[in-house]
Amino acid sequence: MSTNNQVIAIPVRPVSRTRRLTVTAMLSAAAFVLQMLEFPLPFLIPPFVKMDLSELPALLAAFSLGPSSGVAVCLVKNVIKALVKTSSGGVGELCNFLLGAAFMIPAGLIYKHKKTRKGALLGALAGTLCMGLLSVPVNYFITYPIYTAFMPIDQIIGMYQELIPSVNGLLACLVIFNMPFTLLKGLLDMALAFLIYKPLSPFLHQ
């Protein structure tokens, strides 16, 4: 009795440049809309820091087309927002792009080399962790030094102290509030991506 151990390779149609650009553009538009629908969580962080789910389309792009497309979605949505409606002179959009890229690169790279549900989970978790950790130096060295030109640092820290009076210093505020907030944002994007990726897969891959 003989057995056939040959593996039948199913050819995978390469992603055309036109489709890659089209899908990336559509996901960028969706990301911009979600970014405009930001909302505060005043029980977790001062209201001038708002939550949005605009990394969700970028994560879908990173999984379906690779990390470069995920980064491209983060770039496009922030450029559009900076041109259309910005309340920070573009610095908020710059920092949002940097954190988004820190999310997409590890998420997309890990999934690219391990295209399983576990690979997607590990990639998204790694990206979320990178984004959360990077939020501290990005805000400390870029965002808040520019914000202090419009609002005294004591006033900014005072808004954090309304939630936890014992917090002292900008670095402590970023570690206690902003980093967990950013991690929560990444986890929400990850959870939603896992819910909708499969239904959207035909659109993203065909």
C-alpha positions in Angstrom: 0.0 0.0 0.0 1.5 3.3 -1.1 0.9 6.7 0.3 1.2 10.0 -1.6 3.2 12.5 0.5 3.4 15.1 -2.1 2.2 18.6 -1.1 0.2 20.4 -3.6 1.2 24.0 -3.8 -1.6 26.4 -4.4 -0.4 29.5 -6.3 -1.0 32.8 -4.6 -1.8 35.6 -6.9 0.5 38.6 -6.2 -1.0 41.8 -5.0 -1.1 44.2 -7.9 0.2 47.7 -7.3 -3.2 49.2 -8.3 -5.1 47.1 -5.8 -2.6 47.8 -3.1 -2.9 51.6 -3.7 -6.7 51.4 -3.9 -7.2 49.4 -0.7 -4.6 51.6 1.2 -6.4 54.7 0.0 -9.8 53.4 1.1 -8.5 52.4 4.5 -6.8 55.8 4.9 -10.1 57.5 4.3 -11.8 55.3 6.9 -9.0 56.0 9.3 -9.4 59.7 8.8 -13.1 59.5 9.5 -12.5 57.5 12.7 -9.9 60.0 13.8 -12.4 62.8 13.5 -14.8 60.9 15.7 -12.5 61.2 18.7 -14.0 61.3 22.2 -12.7 62.0 25.7 -12.5 59.6 28.6 -12.4 62.1 31.5 -12.6 59.4 34.1 -9.3 57.9 32.9 -7.3 60.8 31.5 -7.6 64.6 31.2 -10.2 65.5 28.5 -7.7 67.2 26.2 -6.3 63.7 25.5 -9.0 62.0 23.4 -9.6 58.4 22.3 -10.1 57.4 18.7 -10.0 54.1 16.8 -8.2 55.3 13.7 -5.5 52.7 14.0 -8.0 50.0 13.2 -8.0 50.5 9.4 -4.2 50.8 9.6 -4.0 47.5 11.4 -6.2 45.9 8.8 -3.8 47.3 6.1 -0.7 46.0 8.0 -2.2 42.5 8.2 -3.5 42.3 4.7 -0.9 44.2 2.7 2.1 44.4 5.0 3.6 46.8 7.5 4.4 49.5 4.9 0.7 49.8 4.0 -0.2 50.1 7.6 2.3 52.9 8.1 1.1 54.6 4.9 -2.5 54.6 6.3 -1.2 56.3 9.5 0.7 58.9 7.5 -2.2 59.7 5.1 -4.9 60.1 7.8 -2.6 62.4 9.9 -1.6 64.5 6.9 -5.3 65.0 5.9 -6.2 65.9 9.5 -3.4 68.3 9.8 -4.5 70.1 6.7 -8.3 69.9 7.4 -8.7 70.3 11.1 -5.9 70.5 13.7 -5.9 71.9 17.2 -2.2 71.4 17.8 -0.5 73.0 14.9 0.3 69.6 13.5 2.3 68.3 16.5 -0.5 66.1 17.7 -0.8 64.6 14.2 3.0 64.1 14.1 3.0 62.2 17.4 -0.1 60.2 16.4 1.8 59.1 13.2 4.9 58.1 15.2 2.9 56.0 17.6 0.8 54.5 14.9 3.9 53.5 12.9 5.3 51.9 16.1 2.1 49.9 16.3 2.0 48.8 12.6 5.6 47.8 12.0 5.9 45.0 14.6 2.3 43.9 14.0 2.7 43.7 10.3 6.2 42.1 10.3 5.3 39.4 12.8 2.1 38.5 10.9 4.0 38.6 7.6 6.3 35.8 8.8 3.6 33.9 10.8 0.3 34.1 9.0 -1.9 32.4 11.6 -4.3 33.7 14.2 -1.6 33.3 16.8 0.8 35.3 14.6 -1.8 38.1 14.3 -2.3 38.1 18.0 1.4 38.2 18.8 2.0 40.9 16.3 -0.9 43.1 17.5 0.2 42.6 21.1 3.8 43.5 20.2 2.7 46.5 18.3 0.4 47.6 21.2 3.3 47.3 23.7 5.7 49.3 21.4 3.1 52.0 20.9 2.5 52.2 24.7 6.1 52.4 25.6 7.0 54.9 22.9 4.1 57.2 24.0 6.2 58.3 27.0 9.3 59.7 25.2 7.2 61.0 22.3 5.0 63.0 24.5 7.7 64.0 26.9 10.2 65.3 24.3 7.9 66.4 21.4 4.2 66.9 22.3 4.2 68.6 25.7 7.2 70.9 25.2 5.3 72.4 22.3 2.0 72.4 24.2 3.7 74.5 26.9 3.9 77.3 24.4 0.2 77.6 24.7 -0.5 76.3 28.2 1.8 76.4 31.3 3.1 73.0 32.4 1.8 73.5 35.9 -1.7 73.9 34.4 -1.3 70.7 32.4 -0.1 68.7 35.4 -2.9 70.2 37.4 -5.4 68.6 35.0 -3.8 65.2 35.8 -3.9 66.0 39.5 -7.7 66.4 39.3 -7.8 62.7 38.8 -4.9 61.6 41.1 -3.8 64.5 43.4 -0.6 62.7 44.4 0.8 62.6 40.9 3.8 64.9 40.6 5.7 65.9 37.5 5.1 65.4 33.8 7.0 62.1 33.5 4.9 60.6 36.2 1.7 61.8 34.5 2.8 60.2 31.2 3.6 56.9 32.9 0.5 56.7 35.1 -2.0 58.1 32.6 -0.8 58.3 29.0 0.9 55.0 28.7 -2.0 52.8 30.0 -4.4 55.0 27.9 -2.3 54.2 24.8 -2.2 50.5 25.6 -5.9 50.5 26.0 -6.3 52.1 22.6 -4.1 49.5 21.0 -6.0 46.7 22.7 -9.3 48.1 21.5 -8.0 48.3 17.9 -6.7 44.8 18.1 -10.0 43.4 19.5 -12.0 45.1 16.7 -9.6 44.0 14.1 -10.0 40.4 15.1 -13.8 40.8 15.0 -14.0 42.3 11.5 -10.9 41.0 9.7 -12.4 37.8 8.5 -15.7 39.3 7.1 -13.6 42.0 5.3 -11.0 39.5 4.1 -12.5 39.1 0.6 -12.4 42.9 0.1 -8.8 43.1 1.5 -7.4 40.2 -0.4 -9.3 39.9 -3.7 
